[in-house]
Amino acid sequence: MTYLGIDGGGSKTVFLLADDRGRELARVHSGASNWLSVGRAAAAAAIRDGVARLAGPAPDFVCAGFAGAGRPEGLEFYRSVLEPLFPSSAVRVESDGLIAYVGAIGLSPGVLLIAGTGSIAIGRHADGAMIRAGGWGPHFGDEGGGFWIGREAVRTALRSLDTSRSDEFSVKVSAALGLSSTEKVVAEWGAGRIGVPEIAALFPVVLTLYPEEPAASILHLAASHLRSVTETALRRIDSSPRALSVMGSVASHPVMRRLIGLDFTDPVAPAETGAILLAKSMSGGH
């Protein structure tokens, strides 16, 4: 039998095809598939693009985890895209947080902090019940994630215009966005030419300017938010000992791990492997 694991997030979507023995048969990357960030059309296009580039016969079992699938309307959307693509496969859709947790920690009690484009802490009780803290999307939550950091960088750069200063920070932010001036980001956002992925991609720019200000203040505040959401999830887990791990381009970066200041262990496997494990459980595999 073959198993397809899909990890769909705010910056990319990863497709991993494996066999019964866990051997990798194919790995494909496509664009962002978080419908809350990029919209339904772009998310569906990214999924179809990745599936179209997978070689070989259709997998027997598919487990896909997507940012935004934790909401009923998101779950319905992803099913409507995936099921027609795999009419002969058993398809399971979960949140990206669950597949990431299973990949990082397995089925033991604990907490996984995930911060890439967005941010969320996923916890598991000893009885298997899952909890979450944060992860409310780019417009109302996801504090400390890549988009939040990028948005703070843009805000800081725009405030510098109020004082008629053009500093190194502002110049680098506008250059990273492909703009001659940060002032233009407002119109570009309004026209849809710059969106969540582009703003989230400012995180590495802020890192290059750390530990100078204002990069230091932005990253320290981001770390504070990420520590807070992690500690909230830890307080809700009714088991001891509890595993604690971290994933995502933001939270797993050495600078951010140091600023967050919690004793994280490295994840056992990536999120797409967690999806494979859940896909195998659909067939009674281990």
Secondary structure, 3 states (H helix, E strand, C coil): CEEEEEEECCCCEEEEEEECCCCEEEEEEECCCCHHHHCHHHHHHHHHHHHHCCCCCCCCEEEEEECCCCCHHHHHHHHHHHHHHCCCCEEEEEEHHHHHHHHHCCCCCEEEEEECCCEEEEEECCCCCEEEEECCCCCCCCCCCHHHHHHHHHHHHHHHHHCCCCCHHHHHHHHHCCCCCHHHHHHHHHCCCCCHHHHHCCHHHHHHHCCCCCHHHHHHHHHHHHHHHHHHHHHHCCCCCCEEEEECCCCCCHHHHHHHCCCCECCCCCHHHHHHHHHHHHCCCC
